[in-house]
Amino acid sequence: MTIQSIHPGNDPSQGGPRVTAVLGPTNTGKTYLAIERMLGHSTGMIGFPLRLLARENYDRIARIRGANQVALITGEEKIVPPHARYFVCTVESMPLDRRVSFLAVDEIQLCADRERGHVFTDRLLHARGLDETMFLGAETIRPLLKRLVPDAHFVTRPRFSTLSYTGYKKVTRLPRRSAVVAFSAADVYSLAELVRRQRGGTAVVLGALSPRARNAQVEMYQAGEVDYLVATDAIGMGLNMDLDHVAFARLGKFDGRGPRRLTAPELAQIAGRAGRHMSDGTFGATAEVAGIEEELVEQIETHAFEPLKMLTWRASRLDYRSVGSLRRSLEERPPQPFLMRQRDASDMGALEILTRSEDVLARAQNPATVRLLWEVCQIPDFRKLLTDHHAALLARIFLQLTDGATGKLSQDWVGKQLEQIDSTLGDIETLVERIAHIRTWNYIANRGDWIDDPAHWQERARGIEEKLSDALHERLTQRFVDRRSAVLVKRMKDQDELLAAVRADGEVLVEGHAIGRLEGLTFIVDDKAVGDEAKALRTAARRALASEMPDRVRRLEEMPDTGFRLMPDGRIGWKQQEGDEAAVGRLRRGDSMLKPRLEALGDDLLTPALRDRVEARLMAWLSATVGEALGPLARALAADVPGTARGLIFQLGEGLGSLPVMPLAPTLKLLQEADRKVLARLGVRFGTEAVFFPALLKPRAVALRAVLWSVHENARPIPHPPPAGRVSVPMEELEAPEGFVPAIGYMAVGPRLLRLDMAERIAATARRLVREGEGRFAPSPEIMSLAGCTVEELPALLAALGYRAEEQTAEDGTASPVFRKAQHPSRRGPKRKPRAKAAEPAARPERPDRSQATAKVERRKPAKGAKPAGKPAPQPAPAAKRPQAFDSPFAVLKDLMRK
């Protein structure tokens, strides 16, 4: 809902820029509304109470509008593109001298805060957008805001979900997705240790953590790595999490002055983090808090609180003529009785201490140095140390900045300060202290006028903070996340219902413990667990995943065919999501190669009924896959054809779509011309070397044929076919059992394995070359290119196709190799022995054997004047009389033949 629809007619042209106060409890969408309104203007600025919240919304707006249009300004971080249109800031860091069309301040009820309230009050009084201003906050500020801004329009935003009280629960009985809230680091650590022992692990959030460390802890919780969060009231603002329940372990805290009980609005701000958007939330008590009073519960549930009586105020126009005038201006009385002058802010305390120093007073003698002194006093004390200790650092900074020599901080001194902090050694408390210290230096480095090369020091300070934050997150995780808690076994013994969840990556969480992972339909226990521990985890998984398996099987049944894949080893992979695949089935030997059996893969968590459903779905997918990849063969087997043709189709089915010519010779002789035409229409090709379906030589069909043959023949391991697209591979490259090569549509031709269609092309090319060359042809680059063979492999390859190599001598005496058709070519059967003939003047040469890797080469040289029909046995010419060979592949072949 936009502001225009809430207040029709509220036009800036009718009385200046409009001011709107959007008030309501947590989870009302106030921040979302403000960002939506800001992005509707050409320029805008929004101030948040926390650096963490500012960063979170900066990232969100940058994704929408682009990083070049959005600036981030906090005390410790500045990202300001040259043409930024939208500024996301902490309230203290809002650059009010920049005019923008829209301006908003979040959590405006913090005007009543004792420490920072005067800044929020100043923004309420003076910060305005040119066209629209919006203040977001709690209903408690309505009366005072109306008095300070009489023309403001008020909008009440109801909470999206219900917040209800559930009473007391032990820490060990808290539901999943709960936050336990305490108000001191010591309490947080002790509670986190208890949760770790009893529930397996917890995230930890304290105000002293850096934004990066807090984000890492929250992300661990959001990702489901832990189901619990132990925190201080730091979660009350700026942390949007999927919390279902908030349990208060304390109702009071030390606020820097003394212990006090939290007010109802403060408790409601924290409890309101339970439930997100339309999801209802609950709150209650735990640990030492036995319960919450009924009156207080009613206030929190109904969001009805006493309005604020006072707001914190401090003069915004300060007098820098002298230190005394600065003090007097800071002590100026507020203009309204309900405005309370800020008295004990940290910057005023620092000013009081620094002005006791004669050295400081001696330097602060003009408006410029007095203003600089006040700016130095505003450096935050993130370490919360004793004021004197922090003031000593500020005094040194001021004295260096007012040194007449440079007017800048000494780079050597700054480098030494950062070097002392740059260490990840130590415990959690030590790292927290170092992070607080480096945040102070982040603030200093972002004052570009205080130091030379500020970009370098900003990057270095930010790098140290990130390194310390990562180390702190690791320490917190190591200390408070125990994945092997004995509570899991205890809960099972107590017969309690186990709370389980399965993350997107398959990790199984039971009661917050990662006990293993689900790979498809099989539970794999954590590999770190052995013996009794592994047995206990498997028992826990069996109980906890009783409802997960039926749901997973249902998702498998609903998965489209594209979600499954036949793996090279005969298993069926299920792709549940991108990059996540698990085997859920396996092929077994069936009645025929084309009809294997299917077996579901799953452990005892997969009941017989669920197993039957899985196998039925996978069988339906397998049938569709075989029908698609081997479609022509499936259609031929189902076709109504004459008897002889049917017999050939049956044999081709047994060969998965292809067979050599020799075993089919009896059947081929019986085929009539009409039978051949019918088979050709069905996709069958008759070659000189094989009969096959060309469509079944595509990579997908070849891969499927390899698996089907291997499963039927129980080949282990399953051999792999040549890589997709490779029509020719060396014989030694493919290690496979007998029968595998023809089953995938390849054939052995000399030293190489050729795909059938390529073998036919080579054979046809050789026949053409014989015709064109009057019975012979020279070594052909075309054949070598088709076969992918070398010149050394060519004789053996052609010999396997029925050609013998000879040497031909030209008139000038030059010898060169040629190939002729062998008189009695074999068909790759057993080697035949030559028959002896007494009447022949010379023994007939042995028939070439195509199954051999190399062919025997015969050399014949015709006698001068003799007829070709009666040539005597050839005699090799003396080496000395041979012409000099030239450097070419054919010369190499000739030399090999001679040897």
Secondary structure as UniProt FT lines:
FT   HELIX           3..6
FT   TURN            8..9
FT   HELIX           12..14
FT   STRAND          18..23
FT   HELIX           30..39
FT   STRAND          44..48
FT   HELIX           51..65
FT   HELIX           67..69
FT   STRAND          70..73
FT   STRAND          78..79
FT   TURN            82..83
FT   STRAND          86..90
FT   HELIX           91..93
FT   TURN            96..97
FT   STRAND          102..105
FT   HELIX           108..112
FT   TURN            114..116
FT   HELIX           117..126
FT   STRAND          132..137
FT   HELIX           139..141
FT   HELIX           142..148
FT   TURN            150..151
FT   STRAND          153..156
FT   STRAND          163..168
FT   HELIX           171..173
FT   STRAND          178..181
FT   HELIX           185..199
FT   STRAND          203..205
FT   TURN            207..208
FT   HELIX           211..222
FT   TURN            223..224
FT   STRAND          228..231
FT   HELIX           233..236
FT   STRAND          245..248
FT   STRAND          252..254
FT   STRAND          259..261
FT   HELIX           264..271
FT   TURN            272..273
FT   TURN            277..278
FT   STRAND          281..285
FT   TURN            287..288
FT   HELIX           294..302
FT   STRAND          311..313
FT   HELIX           323..330
FT   TURN            337..338
FT   STRAND          339..341
FT   HELIX           346..354
FT   TURN            355..356
FT   HELIX           358..363
FT   HELIX           367..377
FT   TURN            382..383
FT   HELIX           387..401
FT   TURN            404..406
FT   HELIX           411..421
FT   HELIX           428..445
FT   TURN            448..449
FT   HELIX           454..480
FT   TURN            483..484
FT   HELIX           487..493
FT   TURN            494..495
FT   STRAND          500..502
FT   TURN            504..505
FT   STRAND          507..510
FT   TURN            511..512
FT   STRAND          513..519
FT   TURN            520..521
FT   STRAND          522..525
FT   TURN            527..528
FT   HELIX           531..544
FT   TURN            545..547
FT   HELIX           548..558
FT   HELIX           561..563
FT   STRAND          564..566
FT   TURN            568..569
FT   STRAND          571..577
FT   TURN            578..579
FT   STRAND          580..592
FT   TURN            593..594
FT   STRAND          595..600
FT   TURN            604..605
FT   HELIX           608..629
FT   HELIX           631..638
FT   HELIX           643..654
FT   TURN            655..657
FT   STRAND          658..660
FT   HELIX           661..670
FT   HELIX           673..681
FT   TURN            682..683
FT   STRAND          685..686
FT   STRAND          690..692
FT   HELIX           694..697
FT   HELIX           699..712
FT   TURN            713..714
FT   TURN            724..725
FT   STRAND          728..730
FT   HELIX           731..733
FT   TURN            738..739
FT   HELIX           740..743
FT   TURN            744..745
FT   STRAND          746..749
FT   TURN            750..751
FT   STRAND          752..755
FT   HELIX           756..772
FT   TURN            773..775
FT   STRAND          776..777
FT   HELIX           781..787
FT   TURN            791..793
FT   HELIX           794..800
FT   TURN            801..802
FT   STRAND          803..809
FT   TURN            811..812
FT   STRAND          815..821
FT   TURN            838..839
FT   TURN            850..851
FT   TURN            864..865
FT   HELIX           868..870
FT   HELIX           879..881
FT   HELIX           889..898
//
